[in-house]
């Protein structure tokens, strides 16, 4: 009989990532996480795409993926899954601007994050995800969706 292996919660994985990074990247990821929860108290933390040679990525979702929190040597990248469909009046998106779906914000050491604008963008991403999810199901027909 196999012994079950305990899985760390997504929040614990994100905590560990922040602690592992330390320095400015750890502080930025921690701040991004705080902003996510302030913008949407119902946001869900997930840990996705872990593979043997890849530790995984923090993901925040509500009605679908909202944003990832990837970390690189020179940047913390917030990739919005449906960013190309979101209005960005403050011009926060500065990366992945050519794609049809995603848009990203690269935060470099010393960059100041416009918290109010970022919260607005997060709320817009959540609203986009939730649009159409509460439509009535006419005739009780089964609807299949991909997640």
ZIHU-V610940 format. One record per residue. N is the residue number from 0. RES is the residue in one letter. OMEGA is omega in whole degrees, -180 to 180 (999 if undefined). D_CENTER is the distance of its C-alpha to the mean C-alpha in Angstrom with 2 decimals. Layout:
n = [N;N]
res = [RES;RES]
omega = [OMEGA;OMEGA]
d_center = [D_CENTER;D_CENTER]
This chain:
n = [0;1;2;3;4;5;6;7;8;9;10;11;12;13;14;15;16;17;18;19;20;21;22;23;24;25;26;27;28;29;30;31;32;33;34;35;36;37;38;39;40;41;42;43;44;45;46;47;48;49;50;51;52;53;54;55;56;57;58;59;60;61;62;63;64;65;66;67;68;69;70;71;72;73;74;75;76;77;78;79;80;81;82;83;84;85;86;87;88;89;90;91;92;93;94;95;96;97;98;99;100;101;102;103;104;105;106;107;108;109;110;111;112;113;114;115;116;117;118;119;120;121;122;123;124;125;126;127;128;129;130;131;132;133;134;135;136;137;138;139;140;141;142;143;144;145;146]
res = [X;X;X;X;X;X;X;X;X;X;X;X;X;X;X;X;X;X;X;X;X;X;X;X;X;X;X;X;X;X;X;X;X;X;X;X;X;X;X;X;X;X;X;X;X;X;X;X;X;X;X;X;X;X;X;X;X;X;X;X;X;X;X;X;X;X;X;X;X;X;X;X;X;X;X;X;X;X;X;X;X;X;X;X;X;X;X;X;X;X;X;X;X;X;X;X;X;X;X;X;X;X;X;X;X;X;X;X;X;X;X;X;X;X;X;X;X;X;X;X;X;X;X;X;X;X;X;X;X;X;X;X;X;X;X;X;X;X;X;X;X;X;X;X;X;X;X]
omega = [180;175;180;178;-180;177;174;175;178;180;178;178;179;175;-179;179;178;-180;179;-179;-176;175;-175;-179;177;179;-180;180;177;-180;178;180;179;-180;178;-177;176;-179;-178;-180;180;-179;-178;175;178;176;-172;171;176;178;-178;-179;179;-174;-178;-174;172;178;174;-177;172;-176;-175;180;175;-171;172;177;-178;179;179;-178;-174;-177;164;-174;173;-179;179;-174;-179;-175;-179;180;-176;172;-180;-175;180;178;179;-179;-179;-178;180;-174;-176;-176;179;-175;-170;168;-177;174;174;178;-178;179;178;179;175;-180;174;-173;-178;180;179;177;178;-180;178;180;178;179;178;179;178;180;-175;178;178;-179;-177;178;178;180;-175;177;179;-179;178;176;178;177;174;178;999]
d_center = [37.46;33.99;32.54;29.01;26.49;24.37;20.61;18.60;16.08;12.37;12.82;15.82;14.19;11.71;14.91;16.81;14.56;14.85;18.55;19.09;17.81;19.80;20.92;19.01;15.88;15.72;16.40;13.75;10.94;12.71;12.96;9.37;8.86;12.01;11.15;8.19;10.97;13.63;12.26;11.83;13.77;13.12;9.36;9.25;8.15;8.61;9.98;10.54;12.97;15.30;18.70;21.88;21.30;17.52;16.15;12.73;9.12;6.76;4.11;3.75;6.25;9.48;11.97;9.78;6.36;4.80;2.20;3.21;5.70;8.87;12.21;15.43;18.89;18.82;15.26;11.82;9.71;6.60;6.65;6.46;7.86;10.73;11.04;14.70;15.49;14.44;17.05;16.41;19.66;18.86;18.11;14.88;13.95;16.04;15.02;14.98;17.08;19.38;17.34;17.78;14.23;11.49;11.56;10.29;11.18;13.10;14.12;17.45;19.74;21.38;19.11;18.95;15.78;16.84;15.28;16.83;15.68;12.01;12.37;14.15;11.56;8.90;11.94;12.92;9.86;10.51;14.16;13.89;12.48;15.25;17.92;20.44;19.22;21.96;24.73;27.84;28.77;32.24;34.89;32.68;31.79;29.27;26.16;24.13;20.57;18.38;15.01]
